[in-house]
Amino acid sequence: MKYHESKNTSVDHMEKFYQEFSVIQSQRFDGLIITGAPVEKMAFEAIDYWQELQEIMNWSQTNCTSVLHICWGAQAGLYYHYGIDKVLYPSKLFGVFEQTVTHFHPLVRGFDDVFYTPHSRYTGIDEVQLAQAPLEILAAGVETGPSIFVSEDHKNVFLLGHFEYHTTTLNEEYLRDMERGLATALPQNYFAYDRLGGKITNRWRGHASLFFSNWINETYLRTPYDLSVKPTKEGYRIGSEPEGRVSINDD
């Protein structure tokens, strides 16, 4: 972000491996991932890079085939695109929670009816506003509420959980919170016998791999062979595709 100074990464590293949005905004991409950020208790408008992020989210609708929003990134996208507010929880939602597939979609192709996902957040979303938005809920849990949604045009994907977490990530987050003096409870359904240092069984790795593979595959199938092709109101129209690739308008 042009107007945000990273607190945890050196300037040299940022300049070597990252580019500002202005450098790439004339290009088109298969997919974009908007990740989380530890600012969920703050109002979106109070974040120093909110204006720039809004520009990126607006740009993504015409320059990216699919946009995957994760955790705070999902909340930011839901707020920007659909006006869905955040809801502050009484305490941190923290642990590995059971989820149920609620709607068939290519993104959950191959999923078991029940699966597990790590969650780590202080906020949820307004479910009344969610129900009124042009979104399909693909998965939900008793503790987490709706957790995976996709827009009706299939462009925007929202994931409130953390399929990308490694086995030990929740443990590392818990220890970090303890060092900061935060009143964070042990992550639920994570340590054996709910004891710090107990054996950790990764119950989300398989479905995580499947979800991201499904997203990459579906994005590839819907992306024009020539990325310079501009999307119409109905989506990309492709004159001819290489074998194995289909138009966004195909069934």
N, C-alpha and C positions, 0 to 999 in steps of 0.2 A: 504494500500500500504506500502510495507516494507520500501521504501526510501522516504516516504512523511510524514511530520509532520503535523497533523491536527491542523488548527488554531481555530476551533470553538468547538472542543470536547476534553475533558480531556483524558490524557493518561490512567488513571484508567478505564474510561468508554470503551475506545477502547480495552484495554486488557481483559476486562470482557466480552464484547459482540461480539468482532470481532476476526477473525483469518487471519493470513497472507496467501497469495495464496499458498505458499510452503506447507502448512499444508494439503490442500485439493486437490492439483493438481493431485493426483493419483486416485481421485474419479470421478464418472460420475453423471450427474444431468439431470433432466427433462428440466429445464429452467434456464436461466441466464438473469438478467437485468443489463444493464450498464447504469447508470444514468447520469444526466447532471453535469456540474461543471462550476463555474463562471470564466472561463479562455478562453472564446471563441475568444477574440481578440488576444491571443497569438498564435504563431506558434506551431503546435503540438510538434515539436522536441524541443521546448524551455521549455516544461513542465517537471518538475523533475521526474514524474512517467511515462512518455511516454514509455520508454523502457519496464517497467514492464507491462504496460497496453497492449502493443503489444503482449507480451508473453501470457497474459490472452486471448486476442482475438484470437490468433492462437490456443491455447489450446481448446477454446470453440467450435471450428469447429469439433472436434473429441470427446469431452467429454460432450457436452450438445446437447439435441435434438433441442432446439430452443433458440435463443438469441434475446432479445428485447433491442434495443438501443433507448434511449430517449434524445431528445434535443442535448446538446453538445455530449453526448454519441453516438447519431446517426451520427453526423458530424464526430466524431472520427472513428466510424466503417466504414462509407462510404469512408473516406480517406484511412484507412488501407487496407480494402478489395478490393476497386475498384479504388483508386487513385483519388477520386472526391474531389476537393478543396473547401474550404470555400470561401464565398464572403462577404466582409464587407458592411453592409448597411450604408446609410448616417445618419440614426438615428435608435433608438431602435424600433424593431417591438414588439408592446406591446398592448395587449388587447385580446378580444374574437372575432374570425373571422369565417365567414361562410365558410364551406368546402363542396365540392361536391364529391360524390362517383364516381370514374372514371373507376373502374374495379371491377367486382364481384370477391370476394374471401371469404373463410370461416371466415377470420378475421373481415369482415364487414357484416357478415350475420345478417339480422334483422335491419340494419341501414336504416334510411330514406335517400332519395336521397340527401338531404341537411342536414347538422348538424353543430354544432359549437364546436370550440376548443380554449382554451387559448393558446397564444403564448407570449413568453418573451425572445427575443434574439437580439443580435447585428449583427448576421451573418446568411446568407443563404448558399446555395450550388450552384455549377456551374451546371446549368440545361443542358447545352450542353454535359458535361461529364456524367451527370446522364442518358441522353437519350441513351448513348452508352454502358451503363453498363447492365449486365444481371439482371435487376430489373423490377418488375411490380409496377407501380404507382397505388395505391388504392384510393387516395383522393388528392384533390388540392383545392386551393382557389385563388381568384383574388389578394388579398393582400399578401398571404403567399407563393404562388407558390405550387409545389408538397409538400405534408406534411406527407403522409404515404406511405411507399414502402416496398416490400418484395422481397427477392431474389428468383430466379426461382426455386431453390431447396427447398424453403420454410423454410430454416433454420434461416435466418437472417431477422429480422423485424426492421424497422426504423421509429420512430415517432418523427417528429420535433416539434410538439406541446406538450402541457402539460395536457393530460387527467387526470392526477393524482392530479391536483390542487384542493384545497378546495375553497369554495365560496369566502373567504376573502384573498386568497393568493396574487392576483394581487394588492390589496389595500396595503397589508403589504410590498410588493416589492416597490411600489411607495413611500410610506413613508420612507422606508429605503434609497432609492435613493435620496430623498429630504434631509435627514439628512447628506448624503455624499456630498451634493452640486452638484449632477449630473443634467444635463439638460434633465430630462425625462419628456415627456408629459403625461398627464392623460391617463390611459389605454383606448383604444377605445372600444366602444360598451359594456361598463361595468357598469358605474354608470348611474342611471336614470338622464336624462337631461344633461348628461356629466358634472355633478357637484361632486366635491370631497365630500364624505359623503352621496351621494345620494343612494337610495335603489339599492342593487345589486341583480339581478336575475340570478340564476345559470341555464344556458341553455345547459350545457354540461354533467351534472351528469349522465343522462340516457345512453347516447351513450358511456360515459367513462366506466360505469359499464359493458355494453355490449361488448365493445372492449376487456377489460381485461378478461372477462368471456370466450369470444371466444378464446382468446390466450391460456388461461389455458386449455380449453377443447381440442383444436387442438393439443397442446403440449402433453397432456395426451394420446390422441389417437395414437400419433406417437412415443411415447416412449416405448421401449421394457420393458416387464415385469421384465426381469432380466437386470439391468443396467450394469452388467459386460460384456454384449454382445458388441463386437466391431463393429462399423459401417463399411460396405463395401463402395466401391466407389459410389454405387447407393443408399446407405442409409442402415438403419438397416434391417437385415433379421431375422425374428422371426420364430422359429420352431413351437411354439404354444403360443397362447395368452389366457388370461382369457376372459370370456364372456364380450363383450362390448368393447374390445380393438382390434385395427387393426394394421396391419403393415404399415410402412412408404410407402411401395410400393403398398399398396392397393388404389383403387380409392375411 
